[in-house]
Each structure stands twice: as structure tokens, then as C-alpha cells.
């Protein structure tokens, strides 16, 4: 009895996109979260700017090298800094990311 041909080889899933930027002199990995208007949260406080945003995600690559606002919003993002460019005028794309605070 002939053996069955091997089944399809499972393809490796693509690596997740990488996001990073420099805050206080250190490059931090960023975690993308659903985009939202961080600046309108009642407890949001603008802290400054993350510089040299970089990503492997082609949707957000137009922001590479940009400086993006860094916020705290402790009720909604406890223990996290929030990176969001919604309050920075016209942008090629808007996004929200976090990193540990």
C-alpha cells in the first residue's frame, strides 16, 4: 500500500511587529494598544516626548524617526507610560503604545 504524501508543512507565523523609541536616554520596547485619545482622559498628564520612534510595521513606518508624546493616565494605564501622537497635529497615521513606567 503506497504511503500518503506528506501533508503541508505548517508555515511559521510572521514575527510580531517591533516598536521602540528613546525615553530619558534609553531605548524602550513599546507594546501597541488600541488607538485612543489619551489626551482627553481625565487623569492624562503630558510628560514629554519619546524620540526616534522605530517600527517594523509598514503601517506605522512613516513615523520612523519621529518624536511622539509620552503621557501618564494612571487610572486607565496603571504602571505604564503611554505613547500617543493624537495631540500633535496632522500625522501620517495615529497610534498608541505603552511601556513600563
N, C-alpha and C positions, 0 to 999 in steps of 0.2 A: 504494500500500500504506500503510495507516494506521500511524503510528508507535506504538510501545508507550508506555503511560503511564509516567511516571517511577516508579522504584522508591521504596520507603520511604526517607525521609531518616534517615540514622543519627542517633540521639539522642545528645546529649552525655552522657557518663557523669557521674554525680554527682561533685562535688568531694569529695576525701577529707576526712574529719573533721579538725578542728583541735583540738589540745590545747596548753595553755600554763599556766604558773604562774610565780610570782616566787621566785627563789632569790638570796640575797645582794644584794637590791635591784634585780635585773634580771629582766625577764620573759623566759622562755626558751620556745621551741617544744619540745614533747615528742613523742617517737615512741612510739606504742603497740607493745608487745611482748606475746607470750603471757603471760597472768597466771600467776604462780608465787609460792611462799612465799619471797620474798627473805630474810626474817628467819631462815630456817633454813639458809641457805647457810653453809658452814663459815668462809668469809672475809668474811661480811657485817658491815659496820660502819655503825651508825646515825649520820648526820652532823647531822641536824636536820630542819626542816620546810620544804617548799615551801609558800608561801602563795598564796591567791587562785587556786586551780586553776580553769580555764575550759575549756569544750569546746563544739563544735558538734554532738557526738554525743549524740542524745537518750538513749541507754542510760546515759551517764555524767553527764548534765546535773544529776542530783540531787547531784553532788559540787561543782557550781559554787560558788565562794567558799570551799571547804574548804581546810584545811591538811593536807598529806599528807607522810608520812615520806620522807626522802631518804637513800639508802644508797649505799655503795660495795660492790662484790663483784668485785674485780679479775680473778679467775680466770674468772668467767662473763661479766662485762660490762667488758672492758678499755677504759680511757679514757672510761668513761661513769659518770654519776650515775644511780641507779635510783630512781624514784618509785614507792612501793608502799604501800597502805593496809591490808595484811593484818594488821598487828600493832597496829591502832588501835581495837580493839573492834568492836562491831556497826556495819556500814556498809550503805548502800542498795545498793551494788554494789562489787565489788573489782576493782582493775586494777593494771597495771604499765606504766610508761613509762620511757623513757631520755632523757637529753640529754647532750651532750658535757661531759666533766669537765676 
